[in-house]
Amino acid sequence: MLPNALICEDLRAGQLFHPLPEYQMPSRPVHIVYHQDRYRPPKLRSFVDFLMQTFGREI
């Protein structure tokens, strides 16, 4: 039940395998909380953009 990003190399090397490849784990919501202001620092904008691209939902 680990994220694929942590085990992808072990999967490729054959050290791990998916015992139930058809089973999908339930998704977990991701929330971002920040002070909404007129000015958003570039780092915050980049992070919010990254989350939107990665998780595919509007924040």
A tleap script that builds the chain and sets N, CA, C and O, in Angstrom:
source leaprc.protein.ff14SB
mol = sequence {
  NMET LEU PRO ASN ALA LEU ILE CYS GLU ASP
  LEU ARG ALA GLY GLN LEU PHE HIE PRO LEU
  PRO GLU TYR GLN MET PRO SER ARG PRO VAL
  HIE ILE VAL TYR HIE GLN ASP ARG TYR ARG
  PRO PRO LYS LEU ARG SER PHE VAL ASP PHE
  LEU MET GLN THR PHE GLY ARG GLU CILE
}
set mol.1.N position { 0.825 -1.192 0.000 }
set mol.1.CA position { 0.000 0.000 0.000 }
set mol.1.C position { 0.868 1.254 0.000 }
set mol.1.O position { 0.500 2.270 0.590 }
set mol.2.N position { 2.003 1.182 -0.653 }
set mol.2.CA position { 2.889 2.331 -0.760 }
set mol.2.C position { 2.653 3.059 -2.076 }
set mol.2.O position { 2.187 2.448 -3.038 }
set mol.3.N position { 2.962 4.337 -2.140 }
set mol.3.CA position { 2.837 5.073 -3.403 }
set mol.3.C position { 3.769 4.480 -4.456 }
set mol.3.O position { 4.880 4.050 -4.147 }
set mol.4.N position { 3.306 4.465 -5.691 }
set mol.4.CA position { 4.121 3.936 -6.791 }
set mol.4.C position { 5.461 4.642 -6.903 }
set mol.4.O position { 6.457 4.021 -7.274 }
set mol.5.N position { 5.503 5.929 -6.588 }
set mol.5.CA position { 6.753 6.675 -6.696 }
set mol.5.C position { 7.839 6.099 -5.787 }
set mol.5.O position { 9.027 6.209 -6.091 }
set mol.6.N position { 7.438 5.493 -4.685 }
set mol.6.CA position { 8.416 4.927 -3.754 }
set mol.6.C position { 8.869 3.522 -4.138 }
set mol.6.O position { 9.937 3.084 -3.711 }
set mol.7.N position { 8.085 2.817 -4.928 }
set mol.7.CA position { 8.406 1.418 -5.211 }
set mol.7.C position { 8.585 1.110 -6.691 }
set mol.7.O position { 8.776 -0.052 -7.049 }
set mol.8.N position { 8.530 2.113 -7.560 }
set mol.8.CA position { 8.583 1.861 -9.007 }
set mol.8.C position { 9.871 1.146 -9.417 }
set mol.8.O position { 9.825 0.271 -10.282 }
set mol.9.N position { 11.009 1.486 -8.830 }
set mol.9.CA position { 12.268 0.824 -9.195 }
set mol.9.C position { 12.245 -0.649 -8.783 }
set mol.9.O position { 12.726 -1.507 -9.524 }
set mol.10.N position { 11.693 -0.945 -7.613 }
set mol.10.CA position { 11.596 -2.335 -7.162 }
set mol.10.C position { 10.630 -3.130 -8.035 }
set mol.10.O position { 10.854 -4.312 -8.294 }
set mol.11.N position { 9.560 -2.485 -8.489 }
set mol.11.CA position { 8.638 -3.158 -9.402 }
set mol.11.C position { 9.330 -3.487 -10.720 }
set mol.11.O position { 9.205 -4.598 -11.234 }
set mol.12.N position { 10.063 -2.508 -11.266 }
set mol.12.CA position { 10.779 -2.725 -12.529 }
set mol.12.C position { 11.838 -3.819 -12.408 }
set mol.12.O position { 12.055 -4.590 -13.343 }
set mol.13.N position { 12.492 -3.880 -11.250 }
set mol.13.CA position { 13.562 -4.864 -11.039 }
set mol.13.C position { 13.009 -6.254 -10.740 }
set mol.13.O position { 13.764 -7.224 -10.679 }
set mol.14.N position { 11.705 -6.349 -10.555 }
set mol.14.CA position { 11.108 -7.649 -10.267 }
set mol.14.C position { 11.187 -8.058 -8.813 }
set mol.14.O position { 10.875 -9.200 -8.473 }
set mol.15.N position { 11.603 -7.139 -7.942 }
set mol.15.CA position { 11.688 -7.443 -6.515 }
set mol.15.C position { 10.308 -7.399 -5.859 }
set mol.15.O position { 10.075 -8.052 -4.842 }
set mol.16.N position { 9.415 -6.639 -6.440 }
set mol.16.CA position { 8.034 -6.555 -5.972 }
set mol.16.C position { 7.100 -6.833 -7.140 }
set mol.16.O position { 7.499 -6.706 -8.298 }
set mol.17.N position { 5.879 -7.205 -6.850 }
set mol.17.CA position { 4.882 -7.402 -7.889 }
set mol.17.C position { 3.515 -7.033 -7.345 }
set mol.17.O position { 3.308 -6.997 -6.132 }
set mol.18.N position { 2.578 -6.759 -8.252 }
set mol.18.CA position { 1.203 -6.452 -7.893 }
set mol.18.C position { 0.452 -7.769 -7.731 }
set mol.18.O position { 0.178 -8.430 -8.732 }
set mol.19.N position { 0.106 -8.177 -6.509 }
set mol.19.CA position { -0.605 -9.444 -6.346 }
set mol.19.C position { -2.032 -9.393 -6.888 }
set mol.19.O position { -2.572 -10.412 -7.318 }
set mol.20.N position { -2.639 -8.212 -6.868 }
set mol.20.CA position { -4.004 -8.038 -7.370 }
set mol.20.C position { -4.031 -6.829 -8.310 }
set mol.20.O position { -4.514 -5.766 -7.921 }
set mol.21.N position { -3.527 -6.969 -9.526 }
set mol.21.CA position { -3.404 -5.804 -10.411 }
set mol.21.C position { -4.743 -5.145 -10.755 }
set mol.21.O position { -4.773 -3.956 -11.074 }
set mol.22.N position { -5.838 -5.887 -10.697 }
set mol.22.CA position { -7.138 -5.297 -11.026 }
set mol.22.C position { -7.730 -4.484 -9.868 }
set mol.22.O position { -8.668 -3.712 -10.066 }
set mol.23.N position { -7.185 -4.658 -8.667 }
set mol.23.CA position { -7.692 -3.938 -7.499 }
set mol.23.C position { -7.150 -2.510 -7.483 }
set mol.23.O position { -5.947 -2.296 -7.633 }
set mol.24.N position { -8.033 -1.546 -7.302 }
set mol.24.CA position { -7.645 -0.141 -7.204 }
set mol.24.C position { -7.828 0.327 -5.768 }
set mol.24.O position { -8.898 0.159 -5.184 }
set mol.25.N position { -6.804 0.903 -5.215 }
set mol.25.CA position { -6.886 1.451 -3.863 }
set mol.25.C position { -7.816 2.667 -3.875 }
set mol.25.O position { -7.875 3.400 -4.863 }
set mol.26.N position { -8.538 2.875 -2.778 }
set mol.26.CA position { -9.367 4.087 -2.708 }
set mol.26.C position { -8.476 5.329 -2.725 }
set mol.26.O position { -7.380 5.331 -2.165 }
set mol.27.N position { -8.963 6.372 -3.370 }
set mol.27.CA position { -8.177 7.603 -3.428 }
set mol.27.C position { -8.338 8.384 -2.130 }
set mol.27.O position { -9.315 8.226 -1.398 }
set mol.28.N position { -7.372 9.210 -1.878 }
set mol.28.CA position { -7.399 10.060 -0.686 }
set mol.28.C position { -7.466 11.514 -1.142 }
set mol.28.O position { -6.730 11.915 -2.044 }
set mol.29.N position { -8.332 12.295 -0.534 }
set mol.29.CA position { -8.396 13.710 -0.933 }
set mol.29.C position { -7.143 14.462 -0.482 }
set mol.29.O position { -6.529 14.138 0.534 }
set mol.30.N position { -6.796 15.451 -1.254 }
set mol.30.CA position { -5.674 16.321 -0.927 }
set mol.30.C position { -6.228 17.732 -0.812 }
set mol.30.O position { -6.944 18.202 -1.696 }
set mol.31.N position { -5.899 18.391 0.264 }
set mol.31.CA position { -6.378 19.757 0.493 }
set mol.31.C position { -5.171 20.676 0.635 }
set mol.31.O position { -4.139 20.295 1.188 }
set mol.32.N position { -5.322 21.865 0.135 }
set mol.32.CA position { -4.300 22.888 0.334 }
set mol.32.C position { -4.991 24.093 0.959 }
set mol.32.O position { -6.021 24.562 0.474 }
set mol.33.N position { -4.412 24.575 2.029 }
set mol.33.CA position { -4.978 25.711 2.748 }
set mol.33.C position { -3.932 26.817 2.756 }
set mol.33.O position { -2.795 26.618 3.186 }
set mol.34.N position { -4.332 27.966 2.280 }
set mol.34.CA position { -3.435 29.106 2.293 }
set mol.34.C position { -4.273 30.367 2.387 }
set mol.34.O position { -5.464 30.366 2.076 }
set mol.35.N position { -3.638 31.430 2.815 }
set mol.35.CA position { -4.330 32.709 2.937 }
set mol.35.C position { -4.545 33.283 1.548 }
set mol.35.O position { -3.591 33.571 0.825 }
set mol.36.N position { -5.802 33.444 1.186 }
set mol.36.CA position { -6.096 33.976 -0.143 }
set mol.36.C position { -5.955 35.487 -0.103 }
set mol.36.O position { -6.649 36.179 0.642 }
set mol.37.N position { -5.062 35.967 -0.905 }
set mol.37.CA position { -4.745 37.383 -0.943 }
set mol.37.C position { -4.665 37.794 -2.408 }
set mol.37.O position { -4.620 36.941 -3.293 }
set mol.38.N position { -4.649 39.059 -2.656 }
set mol.38.CA position { -4.531 39.517 -4.042 }
set mol.38.C position { -3.203 39.097 -4.641 }
set mol.38.O position { -3.126 38.739 -5.816 }
set mol.39.N position { -2.169 39.143 -3.838 }
set mol.39.CA position { -0.834 38.771 -4.314 }
set mol.39.C position { -0.512 37.360 -3.843 }
set mol.39.O position { -0.513 37.077 -2.645 }
set mol.40.N position { -0.238 36.484 -4.797 }
set mol.40.CA position { 0.212 35.131 -4.477 }
set mol.40.C position { 1.665 35.010 -4.903 }
set mol.40.O position { 1.986 35.222 -6.072 }
set mol.41.N position { 2.539 34.674 -3.978 }
set mol.41.CA position { 3.954 34.540 -4.348 }
set mol.41.C position { 4.130 33.493 -5.449 }
set mol.41.O position { 3.373 32.524 -5.507 }
set mol.42.N position { 5.118 33.679 -6.318 }
set mol.42.CA position { 5.348 32.720 -7.409 }
set mol.42.C position { 5.528 31.280 -6.925 }
set mol.42.O position { 5.070 30.350 -7.587 }
set mol.43.N position { 6.186 31.084 -5.781 }
set mol.43.CA position { 6.376 29.725 -5.264 }
set mol.43.C position { 5.033 29.078 -4.943 }
set mol.43.O position { 4.828 27.898 -5.227 }
set mol.44.N position { 4.123 29.840 -4.354 }
set mol.44.CA position { 2.804 29.308 -4.025 }
set mol.44.C position { 2.027 29.004 -5.301 }
set mol.44.O position { 1.393 27.954 -5.402 }
set mol.45.N position { 2.068 29.909 -6.274 }
set mol.45.CA position { 1.387 29.670 -7.554 }
set mol.45.C position { 1.909 28.404 -8.221 }
set mol.45.O position { 1.130 27.601 -8.734 }
set mol.46.N position { 3.224 28.226 -8.214 }
set mol.46.CA position { 3.821 27.035 -8.820 }
set mol.46.C position { 3.387 25.771 -8.101 }
set mol.46.O position { 3.102 24.758 -8.740 }
set mol.47.N position { 3.334 25.820 -6.777 }
set mol.47.CA position { 2.929 24.655 -6.005 }
set mol.47.C position { 1.466 24.300 -6.265 }
set mol.47.O position { 1.139 23.126 -6.437 }
set mol.48.N position { 0.595 25.286 -6.297 }
set mol.48.CA position { -0.820 25.045 -6.590 }
set mol.48.C position { -0.971 24.487 -8.001 }
set mol.48.O position { -1.750 23.558 -8.213 }
set mol.49.N position { -0.240 25.037 -8.968 }
set mol.49.CA position { -0.281 24.512 -10.337 }
set mol.49.C position { 0.177 23.059 -10.379 }
set mol.49.O position { -0.426 22.235 -11.066 }
set mol.50.N position { 1.240 22.743 -9.647 }
set mol.50.CA position { 1.735 21.368 -9.586 }
set mol.50.C position { 0.671 20.432 -9.020 }
set mol.50.O position { 0.448 19.350 -9.564 }
set mol.51.N position { 0.017 20.834 -7.942 }
set mol.51.CA position { -1.026 19.995 -7.349 }
set mol.51.C position { -2.179 19.781 -8.320 }
set mol.51.O position { -2.709 18.675 -8.424 }
set mol.52.N position { -2.566 20.829 -9.027 }
set mol.52.CA position { -3.670 20.700 -9.982 }
set mol.52.C position { -3.306 19.752 -11.118 }
set mol.52.O position { -4.140 18.957 -11.549 }
set mol.53.N position { -2.077 19.827 -11.603 }
set mol.53.CA position { -1.647 18.929 -12.680 }
set mol.53.C position { -1.518 17.496 -12.179 }
set mol.53.O position { -1.882 16.558 -12.888 }
set mol.54.N position { -1.010 17.319 -10.980 }
set mol.54.CA position { -0.757 15.990 -10.437 }
set mol.54.C position { -2.050 15.273 -10.061 }
set mol.54.O position { -2.213 14.085 -10.342 }
set mol.55.N position { -2.962 15.994 -9.430 }
set mol.55.CA position { -4.161 15.356 -8.927 }
set mol.55.C position { -5.395 15.602 -9.785 }
set mol.55.O position { -6.447 15.011 -9.542 }
set mol.56.N position { -5.273 16.468 -10.783 }
set mol.56.CA position { -6.294 16.631 -11.794 }
set mol.56.C position { -7.629 17.206 -11.350 }
set mol.56.O position { -8.652 16.961 -11.989 }
set mol.57.N position { -7.630 17.946 -10.294 }
set mol.57.CA position { -8.872 18.582 -9.850 }
set mol.57.C position { -8.584 20.039 -9.549 }
set mol.57.O position { -7.462 20.425 -9.219 }
set mol.58.N position { -9.626 20.829 -9.671 }
set mol.58.CA position { -9.466 22.230 -9.320 }
set mol.58.C position { -9.328 22.360 -7.831 }
set mol.58.O position { -9.987 21.661 -7.061 }
set mol.59.N position { -8.459 23.269 -7.434 }
set mol.59.CA position { -8.242 23.513 -5.999 }
set mol.59.C position { -8.868 24.822 -5.636 }
set mol.59.O position { -8.810 25.234 -4.478 }
savepdb mol mol.pdb
quit
